[in-house]
Amino acid sequence: MLSLFILLITSAGFVAAQQASIHAEIQQVYNFQPHLMSQQQMAQKSGVLDQFWTRAEEQPAFYVAALLQELGNFTNPPFFLYDGSILLLSLSDTPADRKAALAAISHCDLRDLRATDYFLQVHHLAALNEDTTAAAFHVLEQPDFKVVFGEHVLTLGQDYALVYLLLPTDPNYWLGPAITRLGMERDQTAQQSLLLLLSRL
């Protein structure tokens, strides 16, 4: 019994040390914001990100658990909250993983991303009837949010992007929050987007 207790304590300590190591690795790997960097700087960082993803793909069981924990910490670097979410979903795609990813994504900095990439990721989860409310409302913080599909093919402004990110889901997820947000919203563009959404019911 004593040996089992010692083994459990040792295992718990090892796991805690690994989690601390991953946390430190995330701080080091994601210590930047793409919108503040030049193309050359981003090219250099891309190699570092690729290495991080490769390590995660080689140890999926461990990294899935670590990513779930780290994505729940919204004080982590904002680009990690998006990129780490995409990594998590590439390794494991359970409802719990999707929920964690959506919560983290809604705290990323949209300036670090291509609007189309963000839209496609969230819309994919909306099509699975996940609750995308927080992630969709995140676009309301960027009045010039614009999704472009091909040259002269289709362009969605903030208003229709919001609609497409929510309409595929159960209205019970977002109807109440949308009405509440409209009553509090002070940005005119966001107000118009919310009104368009509510008019689609």
C-alpha positions in Angstrom: 0.0 0.0 0.0 2.8 2.4 0.9 4.6 1.7 -2.4 1.4 2.4 -4.3 1.0 5.7 -2.5 4.6 6.6 -3.3 4.0 5.7 -6.9 0.9 7.9 -7.1 2.6 10.8 -5.5 5.6 10.4 -7.9 3.2 10.2 -10.9 1.3 13.3 -9.8 4.5 15.2 -9.4 5.7 14.1 -12.9 2.5 15.2 -14.5 2.6 18.5 -12.7 6.1 19.0 -13.9 5.2 18.2 -17.5 2.2 20.7 -17.3 4.5 23.4 -16.0 6.9 22.6 -18.8 4.2 23.0 -21.5 3.0 26.2 -19.9 6.6 27.6 -20.1 6.9 26.4 -23.7 3.7 28.1 -24.7 4.9 31.4 -23.2 8.1 31.1 -25.2 6.7 29.9 -28.5 3.8 32.4 -28.5 5.6 35.5 -27.1 4.5 37.6 -30.1 1.5 39.1 -31.9 1.4 38.6 -35.7 -0.1 42.0 -36.4 2.9 43.7 -34.8 5.5 41.8 -36.9 7.0 42.1 -40.3 6.6 39.3 -42.9 10.2 38.3 -42.3 9.7 38.1 -38.6 6.6 36.0 -39.1 8.4 33.7 -41.4 10.9 33.0 -38.7 8.2 32.4 -36.1 6.4 30.0 -38.4 9.2 27.6 -38.1 9.0 27.7 -34.3 5.2 27.1 -34.5 5.7 24.2 -36.8 8.1 22.6 -34.3 5.5 23.0 -31.5 2.8 21.5 -33.6 5.1 18.6 -34.6 5.8 17.8 -30.9 2.1 17.9 -30.1 1.3 15.5 -33.0 4.0 13.1 -31.8 2.5 13.0 -28.3 -1.2 13.7 -28.8 -2.5 12.2 -25.6 -0.3 14.3 -23.4 -0.7 17.5 -25.5 -4.5 17.3 -25.7 -4.7 17.3 -21.9 -2.2 20.1 -21.6 -3.9 22.2 -24.3 -7.2 21.8 -22.7 -5.8 23.2 -19.4 -3.8 26.0 -21.1 -6.7 27.1 -23.3 -8.8 27.6 -20.2 -6.3 30.2 -19.0 -7.3 33.3 -20.9 -4.2 35.2 -19.7 -2.1 33.1 -22.1 -0.8 34.8 -25.2 -3.8 35.8 -27.4 -2.4 34.2 -30.5 -2.0 30.9 -28.6 -5.7 31.1 -27.7 -6.5 30.8 -31.4 -3.7 28.7 -32.8 -3.7 26.4 -29.8 -7.4 25.9 -30.3 -6.9 24.9 -33.9 -4.1 22.5 -32.8 -6.3 21.0 -30.2 -9.1 20.3 -32.7 -6.6 18.8 -35.1 -5.6 16.3 -32.4 -9.0 15.6 -30.8 -12.5 16.7 -31.9 -14.9 15.8 -29.0 -17.7 18.1 -27.8 -15.6 19.0 -24.8 -12.6 20.0 -27.0 -14.9 22.1 -29.3 -16.3 23.9 -26.3 -12.9 24.7 -24.9 -11.7 25.9 -28.3 -14.7 28.2 -28.8 -14.2 29.7 -25.4 -10.5 30.4 -26.1 -11.1 31.6 -29.6 -13.5 34.2 -28.3 -10.6 35.8 -26.4 -8.0 35.9 -29.2 -6.9 39.2 -30.9 -8.7 39.4 -34.2 -5.9 41.7 -35.5 -3.6 38.7 -35.5 -5.7 36.6 -37.8 -7.1 36.7 -41.3 -10.8 37.3 -40.9 -11.6 34.6 -43.4 -9.7 32.0 -41.3 -11.5 33.0 -38.2 -14.9 32.9 -39.9 -14.3 29.5 -41.4 -13.2 27.9 -38.1 -16.1 29.3 -36.2 -18.6 28.6 -39.0 -17.5 24.9 -39.1 -18.3 24.6 -35.4 -21.6 26.4 -35.9 -22.5 23.8 -38.6 -21.9 21.1 -35.9 -24.5 23.0 -33.7 -21.9 24.0 -31.1 -22.7 27.2 -29.2 -20.7 29.8 -31.1 -22.3 32.8 -29.4 -19.2 34.2 -27.7 -16.9 33.6 -30.7 -19.5 35.1 -33.1 -20.0 38.2 -30.8 -16.2 38.6 -30.9 -16.5 40.0 -34.4 -18.6 42.8 -33.0 -15.5 44.3 -31.5 -14.0 44.9 -35.0 -16.3 47.3 -37.0 -14.3 46.7 -40.2 -14.4 42.9 -39.9 -14.7 41.6 -43.4 -14.6 38.1 -44.9 -13.5 37.8 -48.5 -14.0 34.6 -50.6 -12.0 34.8 -53.8 -11.5 37.9 -55.9 -14.9 39.5 -56.6 -16.7 36.3 -55.5 -18.3 37.0 -52.1 -17.6 39.5 -49.4 -19.2 39.5 -45.9 -19.1 42.5 -43.7 -19.4 42.2 -39.9 -23.2 42.0 -40.2 -23.6 39.0 -42.4 -20.5 37.3 -40.9 -22.4 37.4 -37.5 -25.5 36.0 -39.1 -23.6 33.1 -40.7 -21.8 32.3 -37.5 -25.0 31.9 -35.5 -27.9 31.0 -37.7 -26.8 27.3 -38.2 -27.0 26.9 -34.4 -29.9 26.5 -32.0 -31.4 30.0 -31.5 -31.7 29.2 -27.8 -27.9 29.7 -27.6 -27.8 33.2 -28.9 -31.3 34.9 -28.9 -31.3 36.1 -25.3 -27.6 37.1 -25.4 -28.2 39.0 -28.7 -31.1 41.0 -27.2 -29.1 41.7 -24.1 -26.0 42.7 -26.1 -28.2 45.0 -28.4 -29.5 46.8 -25.3 -25.9 47.5 -24.1 -24.1 48.0 -27.4 -22.8 51.5 -28.1 -21.1 50.9 -31.4 -23.4 51.7 -34.3 -22.0 49.1 -36.7 -22.4 46.3 -34.0 -26.0 47.5 -33.4 -26.8 47.2 -37.0 -25.3 43.7 -37.1 -27.3 42.6 -34.2 -30.5 44.0 -35.7 -29.8 42.1 -38.9 -29.3 38.9 -36.9 -32.6 39.3 -35.0 -34.5 40.1 -38.2 -33.5 36.7 -39.5 -35.7 34.8 -37.0 
